[in-house]
Amino acid sequence: MSRLRSIDPFAAAASDNNGHTLGIIGKCVPSYAVARSLTRLVMNSSKLAARDVTANRFITTTTKVLSVTPELTQALGREIEAEQKLSQENLKSSATSSFPGFNLTVKEAEVRLTKQQGNENILVVFNVNHSVDMDEGYDDEAQQQAAPVPVALPPFSVEITKGDQRLCFHLELVQTEEQPEEYDFRVEEFYVAPAVKGGNEDVPTEVYASSGKYIDPDLHDLLFVRYLEERGLDAQFCKTLVSYATHYEHSQYVGLLEKIKKFISQ
C-alpha cells in the first residue's frame, strides 16, 4: 500500500466481493480537467490581448485619418488659389480659343468637334486625360519661365463619314522642329470602318487598320496632308487645339482639386 501511495497519491485500489485487489484505479480526471481549464484560460487571454491590439490599431489609424483632414483642406485651398492665379496670368487667350467652322461640345474630359462639309460629316474627338507630359527637367526655373503652364498635347481622332462608311485617322500632336511654339500632327493609324449606327461608335475588331509610318511618301502628302487640310485640319487647327486643350486640361485639374476638397470636407 505504501508503494501505491508513493506512486500516485490520487490512486486507490479496487477489490472484488471476496476482498481481492483488482488493480489501481487512477484518479487523474481532476488533474486533466484542471489542465484543460488552464489551457482555455491562456487561449482566451491571448484572444483578448489580440482584440485589444486590433482595437488600438483601429483607433490610432482612425485618429490619424481624421487629424489630417483640416491640414489637407488648407493645402488644397492654397493649391486651387495658386492654380487659378496661374491660369489668369498665362491662359487668358486660351480660354477664347475657337475652331472656325466646327461645333464644340464637352463632357468631362472629352471634347468633340463636329461639322458638315458637302456630303461629309466630320468628327474630331480628343480627351485631355494624361495629355500633359512634364519631364524631369520641368522643375528647373528656366523651363518654368519659358512655359509656366505645362502644354497639353492630347492624341485625337478624325472620322469622315459618307453614306455607310467612315474614313478614320488616329493622330498625335507634335512640336515642329523649326518653331517650337508651332504644332503639327502625325498620323499613327488609319482605316475605313462602317458608319456609326444607333449611337454605337465601336469599330469592329475585324476591320483592318494600317500604321501611318509606312505609307508611300506621295500618298502621305495627298492623304495625310492635303486631304485633311481641305477639311480644316491644318497647322492652325493644331495650334488652336493645343491652346484650347492646355486651358481645358488645366480647368479640369482645378475642378478635380475642388471636388476632392468638397469630398473630404463632408
C-alpha positions in Angstrom: 0.0 0.0 0.0 2.9 2.4 0.7 4.3 1.9 -2.8 0.8 2.6 -4.2 0.6 5.8 -2.3 4.1 6.8 -3.3 3.4 6.2 -6.9 0.2 8.3 -7.1 -1.4 9.9 -4.1 -4.6 10.3 -6.1 -4.8 6.5 -6.9 -6.8 3.8 -5.0 -7.1 0.0 -5.1 -10.3 -1.7 -6.2 -11.4 -5.1 -4.7 -13.9 -7.7 -5.7 -16.6 -9.1 -3.5 -14.0 -11.6 -1.9 -11.6 -8.8 -0.9 -9.1 -9.5 -3.7 -7.3 -6.5 -5.2 -8.2 -6.0 -8.8 -5.9 -3.1 -9.7 -5.2 0.5 -9.4 -7.9 3.0 -10.5 -6.0 6.2 -11.4 -7.9 9.3 -10.4 -6.3 11.6 -13.0 -9.5 13.0 -14.3 -9.5 16.0 -11.9 -5.9 16.8 -13.0 -6.8 16.6 -16.6 -9.8 18.9 -16.1 -7.6 21.4 -14.3 -5.1 21.3 -17.2 -7.9 21.9 -19.8 -9.2 24.8 -17.8 -5.8 26.4 -17.6 -5.3 25.9 -21.4 -8.6 27.6 -22.1 -7.8 30.4 -19.8 -4.5 31.0 -21.6 -6.1 30.9 -25.0 -8.9 33.3 -24.0 -6.4 35.7 -22.6 -4.4 35.6 -25.9 -7.6 36.3 -27.9 -8.5 39.2 -25.6 -5.0 40.6 -25.9 -5.2 40.3 -29.7 -8.5 42.1 -29.8 -7.1 44.9 -27.7 -4.2 45.3 -30.1 -6.5 45.4 -33.1 -8.8 47.9 -31.4 -5.8 50.1 -30.5 -4.6 50.0 -34.1 -8.1 50.9 -35.4 -8.4 53.8 -33.0 -4.9 55.0 -33.9 -5.5 54.8 -37.6 -8.9 56.5 -37.4 -7.4 59.3 -35.3 -4.6 59.8 -37.9 -7.1 59.9 -40.8 -9.3 62.4 -39.0 -6.5 64.6 -37.9 -5.1 65.1 -41.5 -8.4 66.5 -42.9 -8.0 70.1 -41.8 -4.4 70.3 -43.0 -5.3 68.7 -46.3 -8.2 71.0 -46.8 -6.0 74.0 -46.3 -3.3 72.6 -48.6 -6.0 72.0 -51.3 -7.3 75.6 -50.9 -3.8 77.0 -51.4 -3.2 74.9 -54.4 -6.5 75.8 -56.0 -5.8 79.5 -55.5 -2.3 79.2 -56.9 -3.6 77.3 -60.0 -6.4 79.8 -60.6 -3.9 82.7 -60.4 -1.6 80.8 -62.8 -4.5 80.4 -65.3 -5.4 84.1 -65.1 -1.9 85.2 -65.8 -0.9 82.8 -68.5 -4.0 81.3 -70.1 -6.3 84.2 -70.9 -6.1 83.8 -74.7 -6.5 80.1 -74.5 -9.9 80.5 -72.9 -11.3 82.1 -76.0 -9.8 79.7 -78.5 -12.3 78.6 -81.1 -12.4 76.2 -84.0 -13.8 78.0 -87.1 -16.4 76.0 -88.8 -16.7 73.4 -86.0 -19.4 73.0 -83.3 -17.8 72.3 -80.0 -19.3 70.1 -77.2 -17.6 68.9 -74.0 -18.3 66.1 -71.5 -16.0 65.9 -68.5 -12.5 65.3 -70.0 -13.8 64.6 -73.6 -14.1 67.3 -76.3 -15.9 66.8 -79.6 -15.8 69.0 -82.7 -18.3 68.4 -85.5 -19.1 70.0 -88.8 -20.7 69.1 -92.1 -18.9 69.7 -95.4 -20.8 68.8 -98.5 -21.9 65.3 -98.2 -19.4 64.6 -95.4 -19.9 64.6 -91.6 -16.6 65.3 -89.9 -16.0 64.4 -86.3 -12.9 65.3 -84.2 -12.6 63.8 -80.7 -9.9 64.3 -78.1 -9.6 63.6 -74.4 -7.4 65.7 -72.1 -6.8 62.9 -69.5 -3.0 62.4 -69.2 -2.4 64.9 -72.0 0.2 66.8 -70.0 3.7 65.2 -70.0 6.0 67.0 -67.6 9.5 65.6 -68.0 12.0 65.5 -65.1 13.5 68.9 -66.1 10.3 70.8 -65.8 11.1 71.7 -62.2 14.0 73.9 -63.5 13.3 77.6 -63.1 14.3 78.4 -66.6 11.9 75.9 -68.1 9.0 77.0 -65.9 9.6 80.6 -67.0 9.5 79.5 -70.7 6.3 77.5 -70.2 4.6 78.4 -66.8 1.7 76.1 -67.6 2.5 72.6 -68.9 1.3 72.2 -72.5 -1.4 69.6 -73.2 -0.8 67.5 -76.3 -3.8 65.1 -76.4 -4.0 62.5 -79.2 -7.1 62.9 -81.3 -9.1 61.1 -83.9 -10.8 62.2 -87.1 -13.7 60.5 -88.6 -15.1 61.5 -92.1 -18.4 59.8 -92.7 -20.1 59.4 -96.1 -23.0 57.1 -96.5 -22.5 53.9 -94.6 -18.7 54.2 -94.4 -16.3 56.3 -92.4 -12.6 57.1 -93.0 -10.8 57.2 -89.7 -7.4 58.7 -88.6 -5.7 58.5 -85.2 -3.2 61.3 -84.8 -0.6 62.6 -82.4 0.3 66.2 -81.9 4.0 67.1 -82.3 6.0 70.3 -82.0 7.7 71.5 -85.2 11.5 71.4 -85.1 11.8 74.8 -86.8 9.4 76.7 -84.5 8.9 75.1 -81.0 5.6 77.1 -80.5 4.1 75.7 -83.7 2.4 72.3 -83.9 1.6 69.7 -86.4 0.1 66.2 -86.3 1.4 62.8 -87.2 -0.9 60.0 -88.4 -0.5 56.9 -86.2 -3.2 54.8 -87.8 -5.8 54.9 -90.5 -8.6 52.7 -91.7 -12.1 52.5 -93.2 -15.0 51.3 -91.0 -18.7 51.0 -91.1 -20.6 54.2 -90.2 -21.9 54.7 -86.7 -25.4 53.2 -86.2 -27.6 53.5 -83.2 -25.0 55.5 -81.3 -22.6 52.6 -81.3 -19.2 54.1 -82.3 -17.1 51.0 -81.7 -15.1 49.8 -84.6 -15.5 46.1 -85.4 -12.4 44.1 -84.4 -12.2 42.6 -87.9 -11.6 45.9 -89.5 -8.1 46.2 -90.9 -6.0 49.2 -89.8 -2.6 50.3 -91.1 0.2 52.2 -89.4 0.8 55.7 -90.8 4.5 55.3 -90.5 5.0 53.1 -93.6 2.8 54.8 -96.2 4.2 55.9 -99.6 5.6 59.5 -99.5 3.3 60.6 -102.3 0.2 59.1 -100.5 1.4 60.7 -97.3 1.3 64.1 -98.8 -2.0 63.6 -100.6 -4.0 61.8 -97.9 -2.5 62.9 -94.6 -1.7 66.5 -95.5 -3.7 67.9 -98.4 -6.9 65.8 -97.9 -7.1 66.7 -94.2 -6.2 70.4 -94.9 -9.1 70.7 -97.2 -11.3 69.7 -94.3 -9.9 72.3 -92.0 -7.3 70.1 -90.3 -4.1 72.1 -90.8 -1.3 73.7 -88.8 -3.6 76.5 -87.5 -6.1 73.8 -86.4 -3.3 72.0 -84.4 -2.2 75.3 -82.8 -5.8 76.1 -81.7 -6.3 72.5 -80.4 -3.1 72.7 -78.3 -4.1 76.1 -76.9 -7.7 75.0 -76.1 -6.6 71.7 -74.7 -4.0 73.3 -72.4 -6.6 75.6 -70.9 -9.3 73.0 -70.7 -7.0 70.4 -69.1 -5.9 73.0 -66.5 -9.5 73.8 -65.7 -10.3 70.1 -65.3 -7.3 69.8 -62.9 -8.5 72.7 -60.8 -12.0 71.2 -60.8 -10.7 67.9 -59.6 -9.0 69.6 -56.7 -12.2 71.4 -55.8 -14.1 68.1 -55.9 -11.6 66.4 -53.6 -11.7 69.4 -51.2 -15.5 69.2 -51.1 -15.4 65.4 -50.6 -13.1 65.3 -47.7 -14.9 68.3 -46.0 -18.2 66.5 -45.9 
